[in-house]
Amino acid sequence: MGRFDKQTVLVTGGTGGQGASHVRAYHEEGANVVIAALSEGPGKELAAELGERALFVRTDVTDEDAWAVAVTETERRFGPIAVLVNNAGVQNPAVPIEAVERRVWDRVLEVNLTGTFLGIKTVAPSLRRNGGGVIVNIASTMAHVGTALYAPYVASKWALRGLTRTAALELGRDGIRVNSIHPGVISTPLINEPIDGRPPIADFYSPEPYAVPRIGTPADITTLLLYLTSADASFVTGSEFVADGGLLLGPALRPDTTAA
């Protein structure tokens, strides 16, 4: 018996580094999984690999009509949705505010913030038809600090904090919990691959100074996500969960440091 037997879970950005990890884990725990993503080839391949309890729905999270289609196709195949994971997100090239192009600003806010808003708006009725459920918005440690050169991304993730808490207040009496996860530096293409020809974040980030001196893995986030969307977290809503190996805490004492 899995923790999510007979439940339907929709994950946006379901073909990416973190998204695919989430999809596979829910499937292993018995869920029907819906892979909502733009990447049609990888999405169909993942659904075919997982079998009849998996469905790929090509979804542009910035398109409200696409969200409506995703919900309709999901309910036609599996019934109402129990868990929504708003995981889709994009990063901007590392440039100062004065060099950010308006189209880049608009795109990052549209995907990271408006896409999540549309997901909550469109999926909430399905969660009610399910008798309740859980929404988790994937934010970032950048939602807690200012980060030079990443203004669009930082702004979008700070805004997610307010959206998450507001949704938790509005949906709580419908039996719908809403929380956010704030990953640190996780080994995914978003971190490891160049953005618009500029060096990837991994080129100038080192975890060595921090309490847990390693880059995170998608599994680190998936494990927390499974807990938050399970019955074990039934008393948890409107909360933020940072998983960053101590990045926000700042540098840790070295192992050879002795007390005075």
Buried (B, 14 or more C-beta within 10 A) or exposed (E): EEBBEEBBBBBBBBBBBBBBBBBBBBBBBBBBBBBBBBBEEBBBBBBEEBEEBBBBBBBBBBBBEBBEBBBEBBBEBBBBBBBBBBBBBBBBBBBEEEEBEEEBBEBBBBBBBBBBBBBBEBBBEBBBBBEBBBBBBBBBBBBBEEBEBBBBBBBBBBBBBEBBBEBBEEBBEBBBBBBBBBBBBBBBEBBBEEBEEEEBBBEEEEBEEBBBEEBBBBBBBBEBBBEBBBEEBEEBBBBBBBBBBBBBEEEBEEEEEEEE
